[in-house]
């Protein structure tokens, strides 16, 4: 039953993540924190692997679709995210060494702050004048920050990616969603390789990892198919309700720590 539950969490999370562009880890991580009883390091690793599998499946599925990744700016963002993914993983290891609940508290507080910030931006989005950044160096720096946050929080990307793509690059919802997943692919890929090379893979059960990754791949494929049938307003509504759910779960997890 436990394995089936974990599969369903990953399937639902990555389906929603594939549609909205948040990746899925932003749902998997707080839910697993709340119910799994696993360590923070293990949950972050399992969540990251699931999101990596999901983004690979989504990128393959997106070929030939109407919505495209912006090869110029999108690739610079992705390269920055790859570097940020390594930096974020290193920061995570440093905070983890402090022991106790330090890393858990840091993750939950940052999740709540970022999600609330994105929620406020989303509610006022129609009144905010967006930018259209073209400078490659700035794109690289923005990608680095996104990758760092993604790897440290163990969420793959989350709502902050979309808010940044909306504001700095004037992307519509579906274009931002696909480019967000492209950035997540690089940040999670770099973070995963860094974990393997650094021999810092936490203890985990192989059946759990396999089931979660399968759920992620299937969810990413379903999410991409559903996304093609939705318009931008449909994606926006899903994103808004997702923000509320994530905020609620993160607050619950923070309170539970004390």
C-alpha positions, -999 to +999 in steps of 0.1 A: +000+000+000+028+024+008+045+019-026+011+023-043+005+056-024+039+069-034+033+060-070-001+079-070+015+109-054+042+111-081+017+104-109-007+132-098+020+156-089+039+153-122+007+153-143-001+187-127+035+197-129+037+188-166+006+210-173+015+240-152+053+238-156+061+235-119+078+201-124+060+181-097+086+181-070+070+212-054+041+188-046+060+156-040+085+171-016+060+186+009+036+157+007+064+132+014+077+154+042+042+152+057+035+115+054+065+094+045+087+095+077+118+095+055+148+118+061+150+152+044+180+141+023+162+109+011+130+127+002+150+154-017+169+128-036+138+107-045+119+138-055+147+150-077+150+117-095+113+116-101+112+151-115+143+144-137+125+114-152+093+135-157+111+163-175+129+140-198+096+124-208+080+158-212+107+171-234+105+141-257+068+144-258+069+181-266+088+176-299+067+187-328+042+206-306+030+241-312+047+254-280+085+255-283+114+260-260+132+293-267+166+279-278+185+311-272+173+325-239+160+291-227+193+274-232+212+302-213+187+298-185+192+261-185+230+263-184+228+287-155+203+264-138+228+235-142+255+255-124+229+266-098+218+230-093+254+221-082+257+251-060+223+245-044+232+209-037+264+220-020+245+245+001+220+218+011+249+195+022+264+223+043+231+231+060+224+194+066+257+191+085+244+216+111+222+187+122+188+188+139+159+203+121+179+232+105+176+221+069+139+212+073+130+245+088+151+264+062+133+245+033+098+250+047+103+287+055+117+293+020+089+274+004+062+294+022+079+327+014+085+319-023+050+304-028+033+334-011+054+358-032+044+340-064+007+340-053+008+377-047+024+383-081-001+360-098-031+379-083-016+412-096-001+399-128-025+417-151-014+451-136+023+444-137+044+456-166+067+427-177+102+429-190+117+412-221+153+404-212+175+394-241+210+398-225+226+363-224+246+370-192+215+381-173+197+350-186+226+329-172+224+346-138+187+342-135+190+305-145+217+301-118+194+315-091+165+293-102+188+262-102+202+270-068+167+273-052+155+242-070+183+220-058+184+233-023+146+229-018+146+195-036+115+206-056+128+206-092+117+241-099+083+251-086+062+282-090+092+306-088+103+295-123+070+305-138+068+339-120+103+347-133+096+336-168+063+356-168+080+388-155+115+389-170+107+373-204+070+382-210+061+346-218+025+334-219+015+306-196+020+276-218+054+288-232+066+296-197+055+261-185+075+243-212+106+265-208+103+260-170+105+223-175+135+227-198+153+247-170+143+220-144+157+193-166+192+209-166+192+218-129+180+184-117+203+166-141+233+186-128+222+180-092+218+143-097+252+139-113+268+160-086+252+137-060+265+106-077+301+119-083+303+133-048+291+099-034+265+117-012+235+095-023+213+090+009+199+057+019+168+047+001+148+017-010+151+008-047+115-003-051+104+032-039+127+049-063+117+028-093+079+033-085+083+070-080+103+075-113+078+054-132+050+076-118+069+107-128+075+095-164+038+085-168+027+118-152+049+139-174+035+121-205-001+126-193+005+162-184+019+171-218-011+155-235-036+174-213-017+206-217-023+205-255-060+205-248-060+235-225-057+272-232-036+297-213-065+306-189-069+269-180-032+266-171-035+299-151-064+286-130-046+253-123-015+272-113-034+295-089-051+266-070-018+247-069-002+277-051-028+276-024-024+238-019+014+241-017+013+269+008-011+250+030+010+219+030+042+238+037+027+257+066+015+223+080+050+208+077+066+238+094+042+237+123+048+199+126+085+204+131+079+222+164 
